[in-house]
Amino acid sequence: MQSSVRERLARRIAGEIALSDHPGQTMRLWRERFRLPQIELADYLGISPSVISDYESGRRKSPGTSTIRRFVMALLALDERNGGQVIAAYVRLMDVSLVDLNIVLAMSDFHSSMTIREFCTRLKCNVLTCKELLEREIYGYTLVDVERAVRELSSEAFLKLFGATTERCLVFSKANTGRAPMIAIKSQEFKPTLVILHGVGTVDRLALDLSEQMRIPLAVSKIGSIDSLIKELRAITPS
């Protein structure tokens, strides 16, 4: 991982914590995004897990600059030690070329998690598969114009786009039958927690089968226009 990319992500995390009205909650959110238990993070930092718990719950006063820096560096170092999947996914999300091409139509990270059930309800979704997983949590979304992605991206960039996820929902507009995006996701090691299709008719049987195999709920949004979908996405604020 190039140092400039690593530093860019580090600045983003540190900035969100420092500027948050509830920095402890933001620390917890980032720890969960990196899939790190309190005990593993505490062991790396050489502190008690209760210290991290106190920060996250707000029992300890807001962290200073040095504490935030140590926390962020620990997240990145532990992820790299575990294979670097979360860092790699965020690097893809920060790829501005995809936004410039109007391939990524909307994207957001939540300040707190929300369940798949809550998110699907807001987007007026019919959940087709893996309904037993609706209490799983997501931490953001990315809305992708699949038709434009297929037309304008190289095969390498196309696959990179579908790997750009960290515990989030991928929403696909103009997804036709849903077959292409699900096949693309199947080829990626790092996968979304939820997939929502917009503007589809009949969902391809293979898309449904792949959803079940990968244990990723697949849903169809009944919101009419893409503009209405974007408006609803941008209005979502987890409680």
Buried (B, 14 or more C-beta within 10 A) or exposed (E): EEEEBBEEBBEBBBEBBBEBEBBBBBBBBBBBBBBBEBEBBBBBBEEEBEBBBBBBEEEBEBBEEEBBBBBBBBBBEBBBEBEBBBBBBBBBBBBEEBBEBEBBBBBBBBBBBBBBBBBBEBBBBEBBBBEEBBEBBBBBBBBBBBBBBBEBBEEEBBBBBBBBBBBBBBBBBBBBBBBBBBBBBBEBEBBBBBBBBBBBEEBBEBBBEBBEEBEBBBBBBEBEEBEEBBEBBEEBEBE
